Amino acid sequence: MRNRSSHETTFIDRRGGKGGRIAKITSHGNQTDDPDNTSDVENEVVYTYNNLSQITESEQSHSGVVGGSTTSVQYGFYTSHTSGVYNNGVRLQTVTYPNGRIVYYGYSGTDTLYDRLHQTKRLIETDVNGTRLVDYDRTGSGMAVITDYTVPDIKLDLFQGTSGTYAGRDRFGRTIDQPGRSGSA
């Protein structure tokens, strides 16, 4: 079997789509002037976009070209609108993995800080009422200061109960102390 390590790839073709978006990335085993040549393709990624230039599907073949049986990851977005204005800024709502697992992105209640800034508050499995995978507490600038993983019940707390400052961060926002604790308390 041929060793498919990255150093054997000699040519990577990036094909653009509408608006300069990358539609396909193909790794060839040898230098080629013909990007449609499929005889030496080592792997390939194909992206599908919606009308707002957001990736809606990513297909990746680890051995050859993307085809009918290639697995894909699909991305869903909030698209509800009123009078031509998107209510939720067309933000990410779901990611569906090749095994069928769906992860929902939660943004907290309407008109909360997380909602208005489009910051993810939690990740939820299966449906919006499913198992919470992780909860985030963030600063106004979006920096996560508390990350609470429900499963396996681990919490990363850079806030550490301090008011106005974050004990786990220096004055530039860099992590200086990363205490992980078991449990949500």
Residue pairs with C-beta under 8 A, 6 or more apart in sequence:
2 8
4 42
4 43
4 63
8 29
8 42
9 27
9 28
9 29
9 42
10 28
10 29
10 30
10 31
11 27
11 28
11 30
11 31
11 32
12 25
12 26
12 27
12 28
13 24
13 25
13 26
13 28
13 32
13 35
14 22
14 24
14 25
15 22
15 23
15 24
15 25
15 26
15 35
16 22
16 23
17 23
17 47
17 49
18 49
19 53
21 47
21 49
21 53
22 47
23 46
23 47
23 49
24 44
24 45
24 46
24 47
24 66
25 44
25 45
26 35
26 41
26 43
26 44
26 65
27 41
27 42
27 43
27 44
28 37
28 40
28 41
28 42
29 40
29 41
29 42
30 40
32 40
38 64
38 65
41 64
41 65
42 63
42 64
43 60
43 61
43 62
43 63
43 64
44 60
44 61
44 64
44 65
44 66
45 58
45 59
45 60
45 61
45 66
46 58
46 59
46 60
46 66
46 70
47 55
47 57
47 58
47 59
48 55
48 56
48 57
48 58
48 59
49 55
49 56
50 56
50 77
52 77
52 90
54 75
54 77
54 90
55 75
56 74
56 75
56 76
56 77
57 72
57 73
57 74
57 75
58 72
58 73
58 75
59 66
59 70
59 71
59 72
60 66
60 70
60 71
60 72
61 67
61 70
71 98
72 98
73 95
73 96
73 97
73 98
74 94
74 95
74 96
75 92
75 94
75 95
75 96
76 92
76 93
76 94
76 95
76 96
77 90
77 91
77 92
77 93
78 86
78 87
78 88
78 89
78 90
78 91
78 93
79 86
79 90
80 86
80 87
80 88
81 87
88 107
88 115
88 118
89 118
91 105
91 107
91 118
92 105
93 104
93 105
94 102
94 103
94 104
94 105
95 102
95 103
95 105
96 102
97 103
101 125
102 125
102 126
102 127
103 123
103 124
103 125
103 133
104 123
104 124
104 125
104 126
104 127
104 128
104 130
105 120
105 122
105 123
105 124
106 120
106 121
106 122
106 123
106 124
106 128
107 114
107 115
107 118
107 119
107 120
107 121
108 114
108 115
108 121
108 122
109 115
113 119
113 140
114 120
114 121
114 138
117 140
117 142
119 136
119 138
119 142
120 136
121 135
121 136
122 132
122 133
122 134
122 135
122 136
123 132
123 133
123 134
124 130
124 131
124 132
124 133
125 131
125 132
125 133
131 150
131 151
132 150
133 149
133 150
133 151
134 147
134 148
134 149
134 150
135 146
135 147
135 148
135 150
136 144
136 146
136 147
136 148
137 144
137 145
137 146
137 148
137 159
138 144
138 145
139 145
139 166
143 169
143 173
144 158
145 157
145 158
145 159
145 166
145 168
145 169
146 155
146 156
146 157
146 158
146 159
147 155
147 156
148 154
148 155
148 156
148 184
149 155
150 184
153 182
153 183
153 184
154 180
154 181
154 182
155 180
155 181
155 182
155 183
155 184
156 178
156 179
156 180
157 168
157 179
157 181
158 166
158 167
158 168
158 169
158 175
158 177
158 178
159 166
159 167
159 168
160 166
160 167
160 168
160 177
160 179
161 167
167 177
168 175
168 176
168 177
168 178
168 179
169 175
169 176
170 176
